[in-house]
C-alpha cells in the first residue's frame, strides 16, 4: 500500500509558509495549515518560478483544512486558497475559531482589498467554513469502506488556541492503520497563562517543527530578570526601552511580564 503520503507546500526551504498535504489515499487528502511566506522565505521563487502567494497545487482531493494556530505564517495564504477554489471546512480549536477571522481580516486587507463590503463578505465565508473542535475530541473526517479517517487536536502551548494534530487512518480492506502527528508550533513549558503541551501517546509518522532545534532557550525566570534589569537601567539613565514585539502570543506574554514587574515593585 502506497499511502499515506505527505507533500510539503511550504516550510521546507525555510521557516515560514507552513503548508502540508496528507494524502490518505488516491482521492482523499487533508491540508495542514496554509501559511504566508515571510522575510527571506518570501523571495525564494516557487517551483514554477512564480509568486509564492499562489496556490500551485491541485485541490481536487483536499477534503478539509486543519489549522494548528493563527500565526500568519500558518494561515496567511488562506485567502489565496479560497480564491483558488477550496470549498471544504476549516477545522481548528475553539479558541482559534474566535481569533482566525480577526487575523484573516488583516491578511485580506494587506493582500486583496480594504473595501469594507468585500472584507465583510470574505469574513462571512471564512466563518461559515469554520468547524471548532474541542481539545482531546476525535472528529471523523472520512468514513467509507476503503478509509476511516479521524483527527484530534491536543494543546501545543504556543499561543492561545494552538494545537498539534493527531490523525488516525484505518484501511479496512487492507487491514492496516497509521497514526500521523503534525506538531504545528510547540510552546515552551511554564508559560504564564497557557497549559504546557503533553507528548502524544504514539505516532507512526511524526512531522515535527525544528525551528529552534539547534539551540537551548533560557528559562522564563532568567528572561524576566534580564527584562527587569534593562528597565531599571533605562529608568536610571532616563532612557527609553524599545521592544519590537508584533506577534500574537509574544506581545501578550510581554505585557503580562511587564504588569507583573510593576505589581511586584509597587
N, C-alpha and C positions, 0 to 999 in steps of 0.2 A: 504493500500500500504506500503510495507516494505522498500521503497527507498525514498531518498538517504541514504546510509550508509557510514561511514568513518572508515578506517583501518589505524592505525599508525604503520609504519615500522621503526620508529626512532624518536628521540627527545621525547620519552615518559618516559624512565627510567633515562634520563639525559638531558643535554642541547643540545648536538650536534647530528649529524646524521639525520637531518630533512628529513622526507620522509613520505608522507601521501597519501593514496589512497582513492579517492572519487568514490564509486560505485554508478553510476547513475541509472542503472538497472542491471538485471542479466547478461547481455552480454557486458556492456559498462562501462568503468571506466576511470578516469583521475588521473595521478600521479602528485602530487605537490612536487617538489624538490626530490633530491636523494643524500643526503649529507654524508660525511665521519664522522665516529665517531672519536673523538679526546680526548686526555687526559685520565682521568679516565673512560670516557664512552667507550673507545676502549677495556678496559679489561673486560667489562661485557659480559658474553657469550651470544650467540644468543639463540633463543628458542629451537633449536635442539642441543645446546652445541657446535656449530661450530664457524667458523670465522664470525665476524661482517661485514666483507667486502663482503661476499657472498650475492647474491640476493636470499633470501629464500622464496619468494612469487611468485605465478604464474603471468605470464604476458599476458595471452591469451585475457583478456578483456580490457587491457590498450590501449586506442586509442592514447594518447599523453602524453608527459611530459611537465609540465609548470614549469619554473624556476623563483623563486621570485627574486633572486640575485645571484652573482657569488662567494660568500664566500665558502670556501672549505667544510664547514660543511653543505652546502646546495646543492653542485654539485659534491663533490669528489667521489661519488660512480657511477657516470655516466659511466666511463669506464667499470665497472662490469655489469652495466645494459645493455650496448650494447653487452658485451660478453655473457650475458645470453640469448640474442636473441631479445631484444627490437628493433623493426623496425619502430616505429612511429615517428612523428615530435617532435621537441623540441621547445616549444613556450617560448618566453621571450621578454623583452623590446628591443628596438632598440640599446640602449647603451650596454645592457648585451650581445647582439648578437656579438658585437665587442670584448668584454672582455672574453667571455666564452671560445673560442678556446685557448687563451693565458693561462688561468687558468688551463684548462684541459690538455694542453700540459705538464705543470709541474706535474699534478697529474699522467699522464701516465708515465712520466719519473721515478717518485718515486715508482709507483706500478707495472709497467709492464716491460718497456724496455727503454734503452737510444739509441737504434738503430734508427738513424735519418730517415731511409726509413720507418720503421714501424710507427714512430711518425707522419710522414707526411701523410701516408695512413690513420691513425686514425683521424687526424685533418680534412682531406678531408671528411671523413664520417660524422664527427660532423657538419661541415659547411653545408653539403648537407641536413642535417636534420633540420637546424635552420629555424624557422619562426619568423621574427622580427615584433613585434606588437607595434604600437604607443600607448601611454597612451590614455585612455578615448575612446578607439575604441573597439566596440563589434566584436568579432570574432566567427563565427559559427563553432562549433566543430562537432555537430551531428544534422541532420535534417531528421527525419523519422516520420512515423505515430504514433509511440509509444513514441518518445522522441525528443525534441528540446533542445539542449544544446549550450550555448554560453558563452564566457568568456571575461572579460575586465580587463585590468591592470590599476592600479592607482599608483601614486607616493607614495613611502614609506619613502623617506627621509633618508634612512640608508646609502647606498653608491650609487655611480653613477649607474644608471640603475635599482635600487631596486624598487620593486613593491609589492603591495598586490593584491590579485586575487579575483575578483568577478565572480561568476558562477551562471548563471540563468538556471534553469531546468524547462521545461514545459512538462507535460504529457497530451497530447491532449485527449486521450481516457478516462483518469481518471478525466480530468478537474481540475488538480492540478498543482501548481507551487511552486518552492522553490528558494530562493537566498542564496547561501553559500559563505562566505567570509573567505579566508585564509590570515592572516596578513603578513606571512613571518616575517622578522625582521623590526621593525619600528624604525626610527630615531627620535632624539630629535629635537625640533624646533630651529631656529636661527643658523643652520649650515652655515658656511661661503659661500659655493657655491652650496648648494642643496635646492630646494624648499621644504618646510615642507609638511608632509602628511596631507591630508584632510580626515575627517571621511567619511566612506561610507554612502550612502543615507539610506540604511536599510540592515538588514541581518536577515534571519530566523534561520540560523545556523552560528555561528562565531567560527573559530579556531584561537586563539589569542596567540601570543608569550607572555611568562610570565617570561622570564629570570630575568628581573630586577623589577618584580612586588612587591618585598618586600623592595624596597629602593627608596630614593629620591636622584637624581643626583644634584650636584652643578651646577649652571648656568655657561654658557660658559665664561662670563666675569670674574667670580671668578677663574675659572680654568686657564684662561690666566694669570691673576695676579699672581697666585701661580707659574706658569711656569716661568714667568719673574723674580720673586723673587729668584727662585732656580738658574737661570742662573747668575743673578747678584752676588749671594753668591759664586758661583763657580768661577766667574771671580775674585772676591776679594781674594779668597783663592788660586788662581791659580790652581784650581782643574779641575775635569772632570765630565761632566754630561752624564750618560749612560741612554738611554731611550729604553727599549725593545718594539719596535713597528714593528709588522710584517704583520698586516692585511691590506688588501685593504681598503681604506677609512680613517682609523685612522692615518696611516702614511701620507697620503695626507693632512689631516687636520693639523697634527703636523707640517709638512713642511710649510704649509700656515701660521700657527700661528708664527713660528719662523721668517719667512720672514717679517711678519707684525711688530714684535717686533724690528727686525733690522732696518726696514724702519722708524718706529716712533722714534727710538733713533739716527738715523744718521742725 
